[in-house]
Amino acid sequence: MPDTVAQETTDRLEEFRGELTRYCYRMLGSYAEAEDAVQGTMVRAWRNVEQFEGRSSLRSWVYRIATHVCLDAVAAGRRRALPMHLSEPSSGASSPGAPEDGAVWIGPCPGGNPEEAATAGESVRLAFVAALQHLPPKQRATLILRDVLTFSAREVAELHGSTVASVNSALQRARATLALHRGPVDGLGTRPSDSVRRMLAERYARAFSRYDMEELNMLLHVDATLCLPPYAKWMRGVSDIQAWLTGPAVGCRGSRLIPTVANDTPAFGQYRPSPAGTGYEAWALQVIEFSGDRITGINAFRDTDRLFPLFGLPARIEPDTSAATSAPAHSTT
């Protein structure tokens, strides 16, 4: 390959970094691991760009590399999950216990476009990413490539070095397994429009900031869930969520919420009143899930030291900072 063509190909590879990161995130369940996988993919692609002969598209070629990188990473690690995929729900009145190793959990993915996600299927929803982790690695890749990224069966067969028949068989098995691992409220109601989600997010932020349990109860689906990674504890149902918020988590009263976007859905940086008596300190990243006209999931990730910089959220807000109660602006990062 002439040097000029190789350089053009190398430059074009960067155009795929964003979509590759989301692909690797779905495969691995961790945004940090996905970024590492994409960087590894790019290094391999740069080193081997002279071997790209153009018999397949550049996109297919780089996805083949990314898939192998992810398969290696999956083989070296453990399956990530959300708390509801590992244990039964617990009482809202009980303490969360000790935190688990962070490597156990599915993590949130920054950015996305909620308006596009409202019409683009499940995209990178936390429950969907968690369900994907139940699939054998090659089936996982096949399902994402076919059903999410719309690669053809022939392209996936070439990527895996297999046949179209084996790809179609793997996809059928993957879909069947995925259906068995839906979240407890998946499939309830319909996916709300962006305007409905914005309205629900605004109402949720106002209600949580006021600690208005009556309003929160009206917004929550009867089988809504609340989970608290890195703690294994999770709750299902309005009564247990209220018992948690008014019992062990009563220190969240008076919190301030700053809107952001995670996993293509509204999210909030939660700041609790400082024990020192002034200002508000980072407490959790809340990723909110919706179905129909109700909130079906609150995922409160407590690793603020790592997550807040990733989401562009400050470590602290001062007492004169107004609470952000509007839905987050769209982001395409």
C-alpha positions, 0 to 999 in steps of 0.5 A, spaced: 500 500 500 503 506 498 504 511 503 499 516 502 494 511 501 496 508 508 496 515 511 489 516 508 486 509 511 490 511 518 486 518 518 479 514 516 480 509 522 479 515 527 472 516 524 470 510 527 472 511 534 466 513 537 461 507 534 467 502 536 467 505 543 459 504 544 460 497 541 466 495 546 462 498 551 456 493 550 461 487 549 464 489 556 459 492 560 465 497 562 466 504 559 473 504 562 475 497 559 471 499 552 476 505 551 482 501 553 479 496 548 478 501 542 485 504 544 488 497 543 484 496 536 487 502 534 494 500 535 493 494 532 489 497 526 495 502 525 500 497 525 497 493 520 494 498 516 499 496 510 495 489 510 488 492 509 487 490 502 480 493 501 476 486 499 472 488 505 470 495 507 474 499 512 469 499 517 468 491 517 476 490 517 476 495 524 470 491 527 474 485 526 480 487 530 475 490 535 471 484 536 478 480 537 480 485 542 474 484 546 473 477 546 480 477 549 478 481 554 472 477 556 476 471 556 481 474 561 475 477 566 469 476 569 462 477 567 459 484 569 452 485 572 447 489 575 445 487 582 438 485 580 442 480 576 445 477 582 440 477 587 433 477 590 431 484 592 431 486 599 427 490 604 428 498 603 429 498 611 435 494 611 442 497 610 446 496 604 452 492 607 459 492 604 461 494 597 463 489 592 469 490 588 467 495 582 469 490 577 463 486 578 458 491 576 456 494 569 458 501 569 454 507 566 456 510 559 457 517 558 453 521 553 448 519 548 442 522 544 435 521 548 431 523 542 435 519 537 434 513 542 427 514 543 426 511 536 433 507 535 431 501 540 434 499 546 441 502 544 446 502 550 440 501 556 443 499 562 438 493 562 440 491 555 447 491 556 447 487 563 442 482 559 448 482 553 453 479 558 449 473 559 451 471 552 457 467 550 462 472 547 461 470 540 454 470 540 454 477 544 458 480 538 454 476 533 447 479 536 450 486 537 453 486 530 447 484 527 441 487 531 444 493 533 449 495 528 445 492 522 451 488 519 449 483 514 450 476 516 455 475 510 459 481 513 459 477 520 460 471 517 467 474 514 468 477 521 468 471 525 471 467 519 465 462 519 459 461 515 452 465 514 448 459 516 452 459 523 451 466 524 444 465 523 444 460 528 448 463 533 443 469 532 437 465 533 440 462 540 442 469 542 436 472 541 432 466 545 437 467 551 437 474 551 429 474 552 430 470 558 434 475 562 430 481 561 430 486 567 424 485 572 420 491 568 422 490 561 417 490 556 412 494 561 408 499 557 412 503 551 418 506 550 416 514 551 418 519 546 423 524 548 418 529 550 415 525 555 422 523 558 424 530 559 417 531 562 418 525 567 426 527 568 424 534 570 418 532 575 423 527 578 429 532 579 424 537 582 421 531 587 427 529 589 430 535 591 424 537 595 424 530 597 417 529 596 415 522 597 408 523 594 410 526 588 416 521 587 411 515 588 406 518 583 412 518 578 414 511 579 412 504 576 409 500 581 415 495 580 420 500 579 427 498 581 433 502 585 440 499 585 446 502 588 452 499 585 458 498 588 453 495 593 449 488 592 443 491 595 437 493 590 429 494 591 423 493 587 417 496 588 414 503 590 414 502 598 421 499 599 424 505 595 420 510 599 422 506 605 429 506 603 429 514 602 426 515 608 430 510 612 437 508 611 438 514 605 434 519 609 441 523 609 439 524 601 434 529 603 436 536 601 440 534 595 441 538 589 441 534 582 445 536 576 442 534 569 447 530 564 446 524 560 448 517 560 446 511 556 442 515 552 437 517 557 437 522 562 441 522 568 443 526 574 449 528 578 446 527 586 450 532 591 448 531 598 448 537 603 455 537 606 456 534 613 460 541 614 454 545 613 456 549 607 455 546 600 453 540 597 458 534 596 458 529 590 454 522 592 451 518 586 450 518 579 443 517 578 441 514 571 434 514 570 430 509 566 423 509 563 417 506 560 410 508 558 409 514 562 413 512 569 420 511 571 422 504 572 429 504 574 433 508 578 441 506 578 445 510 583 452 509 582 456 511 588 463 511 585 463 519 584 471 519 584 471 516 577 464 517 574 463 525 576 470 527 572 468 522 566 461 526 566 464 533 566 460 534 573 464 538 579 466 534 585 462 539 589 457 545 588 457 551 593 450 553 597 449 559 592 449 554 586 441 553 584 439 546 583 438 544 576 431 541 575 430 541 568 432 535 563 439 534 561 441 537 554 442 533 549 449 530 548 453 527 542 459 525 546 
